[in-house]
Amino acid sequence: MLPLLLVGVVAVRHRSVLAAGFGQLATARWPWLLAAALATCLTWVAAAFTRQGAVVERLPRRRLLATQFAAGAANHLLPTGLGASAVNLRFLTVCGLPLARSSAALALYLLAESVGRLALLGALLIAFPDALRLGTLLPEGAVGPLLMVAGAVPVVAAGVLALSSRLRGALVSFLRTALGEARSVHARPARALALWGGALAFPALQASALVLVGRSLGLALPAGHLAVAYLAATVAVALVPTPGGIGSVEAALVVALVAAGGPAAVATAVVLAFRLLTVWLPLLPGALTLAALVRARVI
């Protein structure tokens, strides 16, 4: 509940901007919003392709797709994607994969999704070098502490592994299983294509949904700049452990869109409409699907 409480505090402090943003929603053009909703639905298909590409065995297609929809709801109950990971781990074990291989497939999916997101962001930054203005996004003097924290994390992890022989042995065993699973998957071109194609399509569809929402509300920014703002914001907030990025994604997106040159009220309206389409509207049917899959022992 703490992230929701913090979101409420921020909303109260910036209620005038939020009120202006909600007022802008009335001007949205519905054809663009419907296209954004379609792009959102396709993200679950892309996630299903990536999940299938992470294992050699053929998974039941309909159940796999339904699981991705349900995992989206579970993702808003636990921080940093743990809900979706738990749902998919359970689905793979129910499908007959041993726990070690299911965990390796989950790790391969997370790696592919991260690489796909960063690769797409890098390609867009090359194509639109002026789209991201770090000077306006980061407070003065914040780069140094961020780099120190980023460097300290692997050092602390290495120290923990050096002191714990049991943890080190478990990690070595897991890496051996994961590498074997990755080799088996990449030995089959269809699986490798599904893995990396889905990993690239997923963030591209998410960014496309934001671009379409921006067009519906008349946000006068190039599509490439909107996509860069979205990808950069989601990469940045991945370090913030809030369930489903609630609060952190909204704040980062508004800041990124304003820094890219969008008016504050319109940028707020775009973010509100985007999160409504991608998070809040699918939440209840996703939770009902999750309950149905649990009752049917699919997960």
LUMDO-7000 format. One record per residue (C-alpha): residue number from 1; residue in three letters; chain; x, y, z negated. Coordinates in nm, 2 decimals, padded with zeros to 4 digits, always signed. Layout:
N
<rec NUM,"ALA","A",<X,Y,Z>> ...
***
This chain:
299
<rec 1,"MET","A",<+00.00,+00.00,+00.00>> <rec 2,"LEU","A",<+00.30,+00.23,-00.05>> <rec 3,"PRO","A",<+00.35,+00.31,+00.32>> <rec 4,"LEU","A",<-00.02,+00.39,+00.36>> <rec 5,"LEU","A",<+00.00,+00.62,+00.06>> <rec 6,"LEU","A",<+00.30,+00.80,+00.21>> <rec 7,"VAL","A",<+00.11,+00.83,+00.54>> <rec 8,"GLY","A",<-00.18,+00.99,+00.35>> <rec 9,"VAL","A",<+00.05,+01.24,+00.19>> <rec 10,"VAL","A",<+00.20,+01.34,+00.52>> <rec 11,"ALA","A",<-00.14,+01.36,+00.68>> <rec 12,"VAL","A",<-00.26,+01.60,+00.41>> <rec 13,"ARG","A",<+00.04,+01.82,+00.44>> <rec 14,"HIS","A",<+00.00,+01.84,+00.82>> <rec 15,"ARG","A",<-00.38,+01.84,+00.83>> <rec 16,"SER","A",<-00.40,+02.14,+01.05>> <rec 17,"VAL","A",<-00.19,+01.97,+01.32>> <rec 18,"LEU","A",<-00.39,+01.65,+01.29>> <rec 19,"ALA","A",<-00.72,+01.85,+01.31>> <rec 20,"ALA","A",<-00.60,+02.01,+01.63>> <rec 21,"GLY","A",<-00.49,+01.67,+01.76>> <rec 22,"PHE","A",<-00.83,+01.51,+01.69>> <rec 23,"GLY","A",<-00.99,+01.81,+01.86>> <rec 24,"GLN","A",<-00.79,+01.74,+02.18>> <rec 25,"LEU","A",<-00.91,+01.38,+02.19>> <rec 26,"ALA","A",<-01.25,+01.51,+02.32>> <rec 27,"THR","A",<-01.08,+01.62,+02.64>> <rec 28,"ALA","A",<-00.94,+01.28,+02.73>> <rec 29,"ARG","A",<-01.01,+01.14,+03.07>> <rec 30,"TRP","A",<-01.15,+00.79,+03.04>> <rec 31,"PRO","A",<-01.01,+00.63,+03.36>> <rec 32,"TRP","A",<-00.66,+00.69,+03.23>> <rec 33,"LEU","A",<-00.75,+00.55,+02.89>> <rec 34,"LEU","A",<-00.90,+00.24,+03.05>> <rec 35,"ALA","A",<-00.57,+00.19,+03.24>> <rec 36,"ALA","A",<-00.38,+00.23,+02.91>> <rec 37,"ALA","A",<-00.60,-00.03,+02.75>> <rec 38,"LEU","A",<-00.53,-00.27,+03.04>> <rec 39,"ALA","A",<-00.16,-00.22,+02.99>> <rec 40,"THR","A",<-00.20,-00.29,+02.62>> <rec 41,"CYS","A",<-00.37,-00.62,+02.70>> <rec 42,"LEU","A",<-00.09,-00.72,+02.93>> <rec 43,"THR","A",<+00.16,-00.67,+02.65>> <rec 44,"TRP","A",<+00.02,-00.99,+02.49>> <rec 45,"VAL","A",<+00.06,-01.18,+02.81>> <rec 46,"ALA","A",<+00.43,-01.05,+02.83>> <rec 47,"ALA","A",<+00.48,-01.17,+02.47>> <rec 48,"ALA","A",<+00.34,-01.51,+02.55>> <rec 49,"PHE","A",<+00.58,-01.54,+02.85>> <rec 50,"THR","A",<+00.87,-01.45,+02.63>> <rec 51,"ARG","A",<+00.77,-01.70,+02.36>> <rec 52,"GLN","A",<+00.73,-01.98,+02.62>> <rec 53,"GLY","A",<+01.07,-01.89,+02.76>> <rec 54,"ALA","A",<+01.24,-01.94,+02.42>> <rec 55,"VAL","A",<+01.16,-02.31,+02.41>> <rec 56,"VAL","A",<+01.21,-02.59,+02.65>> <rec 57,"GLU","A",<+00.88,-02.77,+02.58>> <rec 58,"ARG","A",<+00.56,-02.65,+02.75>> <rec 59,"LEU","A",<+00.33,-02.48,+02.50>> <rec 60,"PRO","A",<-00.05,-02.48,+02.53>> <rec 61,"ARG","A",<-00.12,-02.16,+02.73>> <rec 62,"ARG","A",<-00.45,-02.05,+02.59>> <rec 63,"ARG","A",<-00.35,-02.11,+02.23>> <rec 64,"LEU","A",<-00.02,-01.94,+02.29>> <rec 65,"LEU","A",<-00.19,-01.63,+02.43>> <rec 66,"ALA","A",<-00.44,-01.63,+02.14>> <rec 67,"THR","A",<-00.16,-01.66,+01.89>> <rec 68,"GLN","A",<+00.01,-01.35,+02.03>> <rec 69,"PHE","A",<-00.31,-01.15,+01.99>> <rec 70,"ALA","A",<-00.35,-01.28,+01.63>> <rec 71,"ALA","A",<+00.01,-01.21,+01.56>> <rec 72,"GLY","A",<-00.05,-00.84,+01.64>> <rec 73,"ALA","A",<-00.29,-00.82,+01.35>> <rec 74,"ALA","A",<-00.06,-01.02,+01.11>> <rec 75,"ASN","A",<+00.22,-00.78,+01.21>> <rec 76,"HIS","A",<+00.04,-00.50,+01.02>> <rec 77,"LEU","A",<+00.03,-00.69,+00.69>> <rec 78,"LEU","A",<+00.40,-00.74,+00.64>> <rec 79,"PRO","A",<+00.70,-00.51,+00.72>> <rec 80,"THR","A",<+00.94,-00.51,+01.01>> <rec 81,"GLY","A",<+00.76,-00.77,+01.22>> <rec 82,"LEU","A",<+00.75,-01.05,+00.95>> <rec 83,"GLY","A",<+00.38,-01.11,+01.00>> <rec 84,"ALA","A",<+00.41,-01.19,+01.37>> <rec 85,"SER","A",<+00.72,-01.40,+01.31>> <rec 86,"ALA","A",<+00.55,-01.60,+01.05>> <rec 87,"VAL","A",<+00.25,-01.67,+01.27>> <rec 88,"ASN","A",<+00.46,-01.77,+01.57>> <rec 89,"LEU","A",<+00.69,-01.99,+01.35>> <rec 90,"ARG","A",<+00.39,-02.17,+01.22>> <rec 91,"PHE","A",<+00.25,-02.21,+01.57>> <rec 92,"LEU","A",<+00.57,-02.37,+01.70>> <rec 93,"THR","A",<+00.59,-02.61,+01.41>> <rec 94,"VAL","A",<+00.22,-02.71,+01.46>> <rec 95,"CYS","A",<+00.31,-02.78,+01.83>> <rec 96,"GLY","A",<+00.56,-03.04,+01.71>> <rec 97,"LEU","A",<+00.89,-02.85,+01.71>> <rec 98,"PRO","A",<+01.11,-02.91,+01.41>> <rec 99,"LEU","A",<+01.15,-02.61,+01.17>> <rec 100,"ALA","A",<+01.52,-02.56,+01.27>> <rec 101,"ARG","A",<+01.44,-02.54,+01.64>> <rec 102,"SER","A",<+01.13,-02.32,+01.58>> <rec 103,"SER","A",<+01.35,-02.08,+01.38>> <rec 104,"ALA","A",<+01.61,-02.08,+01.66>> <rec 105,"ALA","A",<+01.34,-02.01,+01.92>> <rec 106,"LEU","A",<+01.21,-01.72,+01.71>> <rec 107,"ALA","A",<+01.56,-01.58,+01.68>> <rec 108,"LEU","A",<+01.61,-01.61,+02.06>> <rec 109,"TYR","A",<+01.28,-01.43,+02.11>> <rec 110,"LEU","A",<+01.38,-01.14,+01.88>> <rec 111,"LEU","A",<+01.72,-01.12,+02.04>> <rec 112,"ALA","A",<+01.57,-01.11,+02.39>> <rec 113,"GLU","A",<+01.31,-00.85,+02.29>> <rec 114,"SER","A",<+01.57,-00.62,+02.14>> <rec 115,"VAL","A",<+01.81,-00.65,+02.44>> <rec 116,"GLY","A",<+01.52,-00.59,+02.68>> <rec 117,"ARG","A",<+01.41,-00.28,+02.49>> <rec 118,"LEU","A",<+01.77,-00.14,+02.47>> <rec 119,"ALA","A",<+01.84,-00.22,+02.83>> <rec 120,"LEU","A",<+01.53,-00.05,+02.95>> <rec 121,"LEU","A",<+01.61,+00.26,+02.73>> <rec 122,"GLY","A",<+01.97,+00.26,+02.87>> <rec 123,"ALA","A",<+01.85,+00.24,+03.23>> <rec 124,"LEU","A",<+01.60,+00.52,+03.18>> <rec 125,"LEU","A",<+01.86,+00.74,+03.01>> <rec 126,"ILE","A",<+02.09,+00.70,+03.31>> <rec 127,"ALA","A",<+01.80,+00.79,+03.54>> <rec 128,"PHE","A",<+01.68,+01.08,+03.32>> <rec 129,"PRO","A",<+01.99,+01.20,+03.12>> <rec 130,"ASP","A",<+01.81,+01.52,+03.00>> <rec 131,"ALA","A",<+01.51,+01.33,+02.86>> <rec 132,"LEU","A",<+01.64,+01.27,+02.51>> <rec 133,"ARG","A",<+01.76,+01.57,+02.31>> <rec 134,"LEU","A",<+01.93,+01.44,+02.00>> <rec 135,"GLY","A",<+02.00,+01.78,+01.87>> <rec 136,"THR","A",<+01.63,+01.85,+01.82>> <rec 137,"LEU","A",<+01.55,+01.50,+01.69>> <rec 138,"LEU","A",<+01.82,+01.47,+01.42>> <rec 139,"PRO","A",<+01.87,+01.71,+01.13>> <rec 140,"GLU","A",<+02.20,+01.89,+01.12>> <rec 141,"GLY","A",<+02.46,+01.67,+00.95>> <rec 142,"ALA","A",<+02.26,+01.36,+00.98>> <rec 143,"VAL","A",<+02.47,+01.18,+01.24>> <rec 144,"GLY","A",<+02.76,+01.11,+01.00>> <rec 145,"PRO","A",<+02.55,+00.94,+00.73>> <rec 146,"LEU","A",<+02.36,+00.74,+00.99>> <rec 147,"LEU","A",<+02.68,+00.61,+01.13>> <rec 148,"MET","A",<+02.81,+00.53,+00.79>> <rec 149,"VAL","A",<+02.50,+00.33,+00.70>> <rec 150,"ALA","A",<+02.51,+00.15,+01.03>> <rec 151,"GLY","A",<+02.88,+00.05,+00.97>> <rec 152,"ALA","A",<+02.82,-00.05,+00.61>> <rec 153,"VAL","A",<+02.55,-00.30,+00.69>> <rec 154,"PRO","A",<+02.77,-00.55,+00.88>> <rec 155,"VAL","A",<+03.05,-00.51,+00.62>> <rec 156,"VAL","A",<+02.81,-00.59,+00.33>> <rec 157,"ALA","A",<+02.67,-00.89,+00.52>> <rec 158,"ALA","A",<+03.02,-01.02,+00.59>> <rec 159,"GLY","A",<+03.11,-00.98,+00.22>> <rec 160,"VAL","A",<+02.80,-01.18,+00.11>> <rec 161,"LEU","A",<+02.88,-01.46,+00.35>> <rec 162,"ALA","A",<+03.24,-01.47,+00.23>> <rec 163,"LEU","A",<+03.14,-01.51,-00.13>> <rec 164,"SER","A",<+02.86,-01.77,-00.07>> <rec 165,"SER","A",<+02.98,-02.09,+00.08>> <rec 166,"ARG","A",<+02.63,-02.24,+00.07>> <rec 167,"LEU","A",<+02.49,-01.94,+00.27>> <rec 168,"ARG","A",<+02.78,-01.96,+00.51>> <rec 169,"GLY","A",<+02.72,-02.32,+00.58>> <rec 170,"ALA","A",<+02.35,-02.27,+00.64>> <rec 171,"LEU","A",<+02.43,-01.98,+00.88>> <rec 172,"VAL","A",<+02.68,-02.19,+01.07>> <rec 173,"SER","A",<+02.43,-02.48,+01.10>> <rec 174,"PHE","A",<+02.16,-02.23,+01.22>> <rec 175,"LEU","A",<+02.39,-02.07,+01.47>> <rec 176,"ARG","A",<+02.48,-02.42,+01.61>> <rec 177,"THR","A",<+02.11,-02.50,+01.65>> <rec 178,"ALA","A",<+02.03,-02.16,+01.80>> <rec 179,"LEU","A",<+02.32,-02.18,+02.05>> <rec 180,"GLY","A",<+02.21,-02.53,+02.16>> <rec 181,"GLU","A",<+01.85,-02.41,+02.21>> <rec 182,"ALA","A",<+01.97,-02.11,+02.41>> <rec 183,"ARG","A",<+02.18,-02.33,+02.64>> <rec 184,"SER","A",<+01.89,-02.57,+02.69>> <rec 185,"VAL","A",<+01.65,-02.28,+02.78>> <rec 186,"HIS","A",<+01.89,-02.12,+03.02>> <rec 187,"ALA","A",<+01.96,-02.45,+03.19>> <rec 188,"ARG","A",<+01.60,-02.42,+03.32>> <rec 189,"PRO","A",<+01.56,-02.11,+03.55>> <rec 190,"ALA","A",<+01.18,-02.10,+03.49>> <rec 191,"ARG","A",<+01.23,-02.07,+03.12>> <rec 192,"ALA","A",<+01.51,-01.81,+03.15>> <rec 193,"LEU","A",<+01.30,-01.60,+03.39>> <rec 194,"ALA","A",<+01.00,-01.61,+03.15>> <rec 195,"LEU","A",<+01.22,-01.52,+02.85>> <rec 196,"TRP","A",<+01.40,-01.22,+03.00>> <rec 197,"GLY","A",<+01.12,-01.11,+03.23>> <rec 198,"GLY","A",<+00.88,-01.10,+02.94>> <rec 199,"ALA","A",<+01.13,-00.93,+02.72>> <rec 200,"LEU","A",<+01.16,-00.65,+02.98>> <rec 201,"ALA","A",<+00.79,-00.63,+03.07>> <rec 202,"PHE","A",<+00.68,-00.60,+02.70>> <rec 203,"PRO","A",<+00.84,-00.26,+02.63>> <rec 204,"ALA","A",<+00.78,-00.14,+02.98>> <rec 205,"LEU","A",<+00.41,-00.20,+02.94>> <rec 206,"GLN","A",<+00.41,-00.03,+02.60>> <rec 207,"ALA","A",<+00.58,+00.27,+02.75>> <rec 208,"SER","A",<+00.34,+00.27,+03.04>> <rec 209,"ALA","A",<+00.04,+00.28,+02.80>> <rec 210,"LEU","A",<+00.18,+00.59,+02.64>> <rec 211,"VAL","A",<+00.24,+00.75,+02.98>> <rec 212,"LEU","A",<-00.12,+00.67,+03.08>> <rec 213,"VAL","A",<-00.26,+00.81,+02.75>> <rec 214,"GLY","A",<-00.05,+01.13,+02.81>> <rec 215,"ARG","A",<-00.20,+01.17,+03.15>> <rec 216,"SER","A",<-00.55,+01.13,+03.01>> <rec 217,"LEU","A",<-00.49,+01.42,+02.78>> <rec 218,"GLY","A",<-00.30,+01.64,+03.03>> <rec 219,"LEU","A",<+00.04,+01.62,+02.86>> <rec 220,"ALA","A",<+00.27,+01.80,+03.11>> <rec 221,"LEU","A",<+00.58,+01.58,+03.08>> <rec 222,"PRO","A",<+00.74,+01.36,+03.34>> <rec 223,"ALA","A",<+00.66,+00.99,+03.30>> <rec 224,"GLY","A",<+01.03,+00.90,+03.27>> <rec 225,"HIS","A",<+01.07,+01.14,+02.98>> <rec 226,"LEU","A",<+00.76,+01.00,+02.80>> <rec 227,"ALA","A",<+00.90,+00.65,+02.84>> <rec 228,"VAL","A",<+01.23,+00.75,+02.70>> <rec 229,"ALA","A",<+01.07,+00.93,+02.41>> <rec 230,"TYR","A",<+00.87,+00.62,+02.33>> <rec 231,"LEU","A",<+01.16,+00.37,+02.35>> <rec 232,"ALA","A",<+01.39,+00.59,+02.15>> <rec 233,"ALA","A",<+01.13,+00.64,+01.88>> <rec 234,"THR","A",<+01.05,+00.27,+01.85>> <rec 235,"VAL","A",<+01.42,+00.18,+01.84>> <rec 236,"ALA","A",<+01.48,+00.44,+01.56>> <rec 237,"VAL","A",<+01.19,+00.33,+01.34>> <rec 238,"ALA","A",<+01.29,-00.03,+01.37>> <rec 239,"LEU","A",<+01.50,+00.04,+01.06>> <rec 240,"VAL","A",<+01.20,+00.17,+00.86>> <rec 241,"PRO","A",<+01.03,-00.13,+00.69>> <rec 242,"THR","A",<+00.67,-00.03,+00.72>> <rec 243,"PRO","A",<+00.40,-00.28,+00.83>> <rec 244,"GLY","A",<+00.35,-00.25,+01.20>> <rec 245,"GLY","A",<+00.54,+00.08,+01.20>> <rec 246,"ILE","A",<+00.24,+00.25,+01.05>> <rec 247,"GLY","A",<+00.33,+00.61,+00.97>> <rec 248,"SER","A",<+00.69,+00.59,+01.09>> <rec 249,"VAL","A",<+00.60,+00.53,+01.46>> <rec 250,"GLU","A",<+00.34,+00.81,+01.46>> <rec 251,"ALA","A",<+00.58,+01.06,+01.31>> <rec 252,"ALA","A",<+00.87,+00.96,+01.53>> <rec 253,"LEU","A",<+00.66,+00.98,+01.85>> <rec 254,"VAL","A",<+00.52,+01.32,+01.77>> <rec 255,"VAL","A",<+00.87,+01.45,+01.70>> <rec 256,"ALA","A",<+01.00,+01.30,+02.02>> <rec 257,"LEU","A",<+00.72,+01.43,+02.24>> <rec 258,"VAL","A",<+00.75,+01.78,+02.09>> <rec 259,"ALA","A",<+01.13,+01.77,+02.13>> <rec 260,"ALA","A",<+01.07,+01.67,+02.50>> <rec 261,"GLY","A",<+00.87,+01.99,+02.55>> <rec 262,"GLY","A",<+00.51,+01.89,+02.47>> <rec 263,"PRO","A",<+00.28,+02.12,+02.27>> <rec 264,"ALA","A",<+00.24,+01.99,+01.91>> <rec 265,"ALA","A",<-00.14,+01.96,+01.93>> <rec 266,"VAL","A",<-00.14,+01.77,+02.26>> <rec 267,"ALA","A",<+00.15,+01.55,+02.15>> <rec 268,"THR","A",<-00.04,+01.47,+01.83>> <rec 269,"ALA","A",<-00.35,+01.38,+02.02>> <rec 270,"VAL","A",<-00.15,+01.16,+02.26>> <rec 271,"VAL","A",<+00.00,+00.97,+01.97>> <rec 272,"LEU","A",<-00.33,+00.93,+01.79>> <rec 273,"ALA","A",<-00.50,+00.80,+02.10>> <rec 274,"PHE","A",<-00.21,+00.57,+02.18>> <rec 275,"ARG","A",<-00.20,+00.41,+01.83>> <rec 276,"LEU","A",<-00.58,+00.38,+01.83>> <rec 277,"LEU","A",<-00.56,+00.18,+02.15>> <rec 278,"THR","A",<-00.26,-00.03,+02.06>> <rec 279,"VAL","A",<-00.31,-00.08,+01.69>> <rec 280,"TRP","A",<-00.64,+00.01,+01.53>> <rec 281,"LEU","A",<-00.89,-00.11,+01.79>> <rec 282,"PRO","A",<-00.73,-00.46,+01.83>> <rec 283,"LEU","A",<-00.68,-00.50,+01.45>> <rec 284,"LEU","A",<-01.02,-00.64,+01.35>> <rec 285,"PRO","A",<-01.07,-00.88,+01.65>> <rec 286,"GLY","A",<-00.70,-00.98,+01.60>> <rec 287,"ALA","A",<-00.77,-01.06,+01.24>> <rec 288,"LEU","A",<-01.08,-01.26,+01.33>> <rec 289,"THR","A",<-00.88,-01.45,+01.59>> <rec 290,"LEU","A",<-00.61,-01.52,+01.33>> <rec 291,"ALA","A",<-00.87,-01.65,+01.09>> <rec 292,"ALA","A",<-01.02,-01.87,+01.36>> <rec 293,"LEU","A",<-00.68,-02.01,+01.46>> <rec 294,"VAL","A",<-00.60,-02.09,+01.09>> <rec 295,"ARG","A",<-00.93,-02.26,+01.05>> <rec 296,"ALA","A",<-00.88,-02.46,+01.37>> <rec 297,"ARG","A",<-00.53,-02.55,+01.24>> <rec 298,"VAL","A",<-00.36,-02.40,+01.55>> <rec 299,"ILE","A",<-00.14,-02.22,+01.31>> 
***
